[in-house]
């Protein structure tokens, strides 16, 4: 009997992957290339923008010009926890190519201390001084562009223009003014009494807890607070005179508008709080004129906050949730008697996530 024929063998050829036998190598090379490109872009950006500081962005004018007009943005409530304004001022001070500054203000004001601190450094910038007060170069023209609101502490910053003529502009719909000081206080003693809650604090002196919302303010406490407010208002008026020379010889005109009242742009021009009505384009033209050039021959730039490394890699994909978030430090702020150059009677207890 003959042997059975051999069993046929079927060989199935495995399909090659998309990248062939060198797939893993190609994937590694691709990853390496992406990381290299990201590194090169970061190095390129850091050449023009110091890492960690405000990032310069083109706004208008000539993209190839060397000389710049810097737009310094002041938005929202002016408080010490927001360091971005000062970071912009420092960035401008270190940039020798900046020939003029446009101070874009859209703020209802803020704390007395931080408003004064920023105005102080803006005046130094205008005089061409360093942070330490040493002479650095020629004076820096500053022109103000008011947004939807430039009131109280916002107007306080606007006075940094000094004696420069035609240097404060407001848009047609701007609300400005509110020259005054407020120390908010709320008397909750009646409500606490209904709840049978008693303030049993132990203090070193009867004035230590002055301004506490758990008790009715005494005449002595009210007089002390009023004296503080009056002194701060006097300082506010002196600062306004530095930026509005027409009030130096006519202090009564300043007294008439320093009542905390807000004004429309048209009213502000009539009252000499504002020089002209115009948009950001007219302001840039005036800044260029003061710098001895034209908008077409300068690069107008603005600044943005530096993104976190991961945020930059993902394209700033909304790292923080939008909406209103309650801030613990804002709640604590309510317990502190604090003076404000602010166009409101209620301190901010929420913070916008925008």
VOTOR-582257 format. One record per residue (C-alpha): x, z, y; residue in three letters. Coordinates in steps of 0.25 Angstrom, whole numbers, padded with zeros to 4 digits, always signed. Layout:
N
XZYALA;...
***
This chain:
354
+0000+0000+0000UNK;+0005-0004+0013UNK;+0008+0006+0025UNK;-0003+0007+0035UNK;+0000+0000+0048UNK;+0006+0009+0059UNK;-0003+0016+0069UNK;-0003+0009+0082UNK;+0002+0017+0094UNK;-0005+0016+0107UNK;+0004+0018+0119UNK;-0003+0022+0132UNK;+0005+0019+0144UNK;+0003+0030+0155UNK;-0001+0025+0168UNK;+0009+0028+0179UNK;+0005+0037+0191UNK;+0003+0032+0204UNK;+0017+0034+0208UNK;+0023+0030+0195UNK;+0034+0038+0188UNK;+0040+0043+0201UNK;+0027+0049+0206UNK;+0032+0063+0207UNK;+0044+0058+0215UNK;+0035+0050+0224UNK;+0026+0061+0227UNK;+0037+0070+0230UNK;+0043+0059+0239UNK;+0030+0058+0246UNK;+0028+0073+0249UNK;+0043+0073+0254UNK;+0040+0062+0264UNK;+0027+0068+0269UNK;+0035+0081+0271UNK;+0046+0074+0278UNK;+0036+0067+0287UNK;+0030+0080+0291UNK;+0043+0086+0294UNK;+0047+0074+0303UNK;+0034+0075+0310UNK;+0036+0090+0313UNK;+0050+0087+0318UNK;+0045+0076+0327UNK;+0034+0085+0332UNK;+0044+0097+0334UNK;+0053+0088+0342UNK;+0042+0086+0353UNK;+0035+0099+0350UNK;+0042+0112+0348UNK;+0037+0118+0335UNK;+0027+0129+0337UNK;+0024+0126+0351UNK;+0014+0118+0358UNK;+0013+0103+0353UNK;+0014+0093+0363UNK;+0003+0082+0363UNK;+0002+0069+0371UNK;-0010+0069+0381UNK;-0009+0057+0390UNK;+0001+0049+0399UNK;+0013+0043+0393UNK;+0017+0046+0379UNK;+0031+0042+0381UNK;+0034+0049+0394UNK;+0044+0060+0395UNK;+0038+0068+0406UNK;+0026+0076+0402UNK;+0014+0083+0408UNK;+0010+0095+0399UNK;-0005+0099+0398UNK;-0005+0114+0395UNK;-0018+0118+0389UNK;-0025+0131+0392UNK;-0038+0132+0384UNK;-0047+0144+0381UNK;-0045+0158+0384UNK;-0032+0162+0390UNK;-0027+0174+0381UNK;-0013+0178+0377UNK;-0015+0175+0362UNK;-0016+0160+0366UNK;-0001+0157+0368UNK;-0003+0142+0368UNK;-0004+0141+0383UNK;+0009+0148+0385UNK;+0016+0139+0374UNK;+0012+0127+0382UNK;+0018+0132+0395UNK;+0031+0135+0387UNK;+0031+0121+0381UNK;+0029+0115+0395UNK;+0040+0123+0401UNK;+0050+0119+0390UNK;+0047+0104+0391UNK;+0055+0098+0402UNK;+0047+0085+0402UNK;+0034+0092+0407UNK;+0033+0088+0422UNK;+0019+0094+0424UNK;+0008+0103+0417UNK;-0007+0101+0416UNK;-0013+0115+0414UNK;-0026+0111+0406UNK;-0035+0124+0407UNK;-0048+0126+0399UNK;-0049+0141+0399UNK;-0059+0152+0404UNK;-0047+0161+0407UNK;-0042+0173+0399UNK;-0034+0185+0400UNK;-0028+0189+0414UNK;-0014+0192+0407UNK;-0013+0179+0400UNK;-0018+0170+0411UNK;-0008+0176+0420UNK;+0003+0174+0410UNK;+0000+0160+0408UNK;-0002+0157+0423UNK;+0012+0164+0425UNK;+0019+0154+0416UNK;+0012+0142+0421UNK;+0017+0146+0435UNK;+0031+0147+0429UNK;+0029+0133+0423UNK;+0024+0127+0436UNK;+0036+0133+0443UNK;+0046+0127+0433UNK;+0050+0141+0427UNK;+0053+0146+0413UNK;+0046+0157+0407UNK;+0057+0166+0412UNK;+0054+0161+0426UNK;+0067+0154+0428UNK;+0067+0140+0435UNK;+0066+0129+0425UNK;+0063+0116+0433UNK;+0054+0110+0443UNK;+0040+0115+0445UNK;+0030+0111+0435UNK;+0017+0105+0441UNK;+0004+0111+0434UNK;-0010+0105+0436UNK;-0022+0111+0430UNK;-0033+0104+0422UNK;-0045+0113+0420UNK;-0054+0110+0408UNK;-0068+0115+0406UNK;-0065+0129+0411UNK;-0053+0135+0419UNK;-0058+0148+0423UNK;-0052+0162+0426UNK;-0038+0163+0418UNK;-0039+0148+0417UNK;-0039+0146+0432UNK;-0028+0157+0433UNK;-0019+0147+0425UNK;-0023+0136+0434UNK;-0017+0142+0446UNK;-0003+0140+0439UNK;-0003+0126+0447UNK;+0002+0134+0459UNK;+0002+0127+0472UNK;+0002+0113+0466UNK;-0009+0105+0473UNK;-0020+0098+0465UNK;-0016+0105+0453UNK;-0029+0111+0447UNK;-0039+0101+0441UNK;-0053+0104+0435UNK;-0062+0095+0427UNK;-0076+0093+0433UNK;-0082+0102+0423UNK;-0072+0113+0424UNK;-0076+0128+0426UNK;-0066+0136+0433UNK;-0064+0148+0442UNK;-0068+0162+0436UNK;-0056+0168+0444UNK;-0058+0183+0441UNK;-0055+0194+0431UNK;-0063+0201+0420UNK;-0061+0213+0411UNK;-0072+0212+0401UNK;-0079+0225+0397UNK;-0091+0228+0389UNK;-0099+0241+0389UNK;-0104+0243+0374UNK;-0106+0258+0376UNK;-0121+0257+0376UNK;-0121+0249+0363UNK;-0111+0259+0356UNK;-0120+0270+0360UNK;-0132+0264+0353UNK;-0123+0263+0341UNK;-0119+0277+0342UNK;-0104+0273+0344UNK;-0095+0281+0353UNK;-0081+0277+0358UNK;-0073+0289+0354UNK;-0059+0283+0358UNK;-0048+0292+0362UNK;-0040+0287+0374UNK;-0028+0292+0382UNK;-0036+0291+0395UNK;-0050+0288+0399UNK;-0046+0275+0404UNK;-0039+0270+0392UNK;-0052+0264+0386UNK;-0057+0259+0399UNK;-0065+0246+0397UNK;-0069+0251+0383UNK;-0083+0244+0379UNK;-0087+0257+0373UNK;-0090+0265+0386UNK;-0095+0262+0399UNK;-0084+0259+0409UNK;-0082+0270+0420UNK;-0081+0267+0435UNK;-0066+0270+0434UNK;-0063+0260+0423UNK;-0071+0249+0430UNK;-0063+0252+0443UNK;-0050+0250+0435UNK;-0054+0238+0428UNK;-0060+0232+0441UNK;-0046+0235+0448UNK;-0039+0227+0437UNK;-0048+0215+0438UNK;-0047+0215+0453UNK;-0031+0215+0452UNK;-0032+0204+0442UNK;-0041+0196+0451UNK;-0032+0197+0462UNK;-0020+0192+0454UNK;-0029+0181+0449UNK;-0032+0177+0464UNK;-0017+0177+0467UNK;-0014+0168+0455UNK;-0025+0158+0460UNK;-0018+0158+0474UNK;-0005+0154+0467UNK;-0012+0142+0462UNK;-0022+0139+0473UNK;-0014+0140+0486UNK;-0027+0138+0494UNK;-0032+0152+0491UNK;-0019+0158+0496UNK;-0024+0156+0511UNK;-0039+0158+0507UNK;-0040+0170+0498UNK;-0055+0171+0501UNK;-0057+0158+0495UNK;-0051+0163+0482UNK;-0059+0176+0482UNK;-0071+0167+0483UNK;-0068+0160+0470UNK;-0062+0172+0462UNK;-0075+0178+0458UNK;-0074+0174+0444UNK;-0084+0163+0447UNK;-0082+0149+0439UNK;-0083+0136+0446UNK;-0085+0121+0443UNK;-0073+0112+0445UNK;-0080+0107+0458UNK;-0082+0121+0463UNK;-0067+0124+0460UNK;-0062+0113+0468UNK;-0070+0117+0480UNK;-0065+0131+0479UNK;-0051+0126+0477UNK;-0049+0132+0463UNK;-0047+0118+0458UNK;-0040+0106+0465UNK;-0047+0094+0458UNK;-0057+0090+0448UNK;-0051+0081+0437UNK;-0048+0079+0422UNK;-0035+0081+0415UNK;-0031+0066+0418UNK;-0031+0069+0433UNK;-0023+0082+0431UNK;-0012+0075+0423UNK;-0011+0065+0434UNK;-0009+0076+0444UNK;+0001+0083+0435UNK;+0009+0070+0434UNK;+0008+0068+0449UNK;+0014+0082+0452UNK;+0025+0079+0442UNK;+0028+0066+0450UNK;+0024+0057+0439UNK;+0011+0050+0433UNK;+0003+0053+0420UNK;+0008+0039+0415UNK;+0022+0043+0416UNK;+0021+0057+0409UNK;+0016+0062+0395UNK;+0005+0072+0396UNK;+0005+0081+0385UNK;-0003+0093+0380UNK;+0000+0104+0370UNK;-0006+0108+0356UNK;-0003+0121+0348UNK;+0007+0119+0337UNK;+0000+0118+0324UNK;+0004+0127+0312UNK;+0013+0119+0302UNK;+0002+0118+0291UNK;-0008+0114+0302UNK;+0001+0103+0307UNK;+0003+0098+0293UNK;-0012+0097+0291UNK;-0015+0091+0304UNK;-0020+0103+0311UNK;-0032+0103+0302UNK;-0040+0115+0308UNK;-0032+0126+0304UNK;-0041+0136+0310UNK;-0056+0136+0309UNK;-0064+0132+0321UNK;-0075+0140+0327UNK;-0075+0154+0333UNK;-0067+0165+0327UNK;-0067+0180+0330UNK;-0053+0185+0334UNK;-0049+0200+0332UNK;-0040+0200+0343UNK;-0051+0195+0352UNK;-0060+0207+0347UNK;-0049+0216+0351UNK;-0047+0209+0364UNK;-0061+0214+0368UNK;-0057+0229+0367UNK;-0046+0226+0378UNK;-0049+0227+0392UNK;-0043+0214+0397UNK;-0044+0206+0410UNK;-0047+0191+0409UNK;-0047+0179+0418UNK;-0058+0174+0410UNK;-0071+0166+0414UNK;-0080+0175+0405UNK;-0085+0189+0403UNK;-0082+0189+0388UNK;-0068+0189+0382UNK;-0067+0180+0370UNK;-0069+0186+0356UNK;-0069+0173+0349UNK;-0059+0162+0348UNK;-0062+0147+0346UNK;-0055+0141+0334UNK;-0054+0128+0341UNK;
***
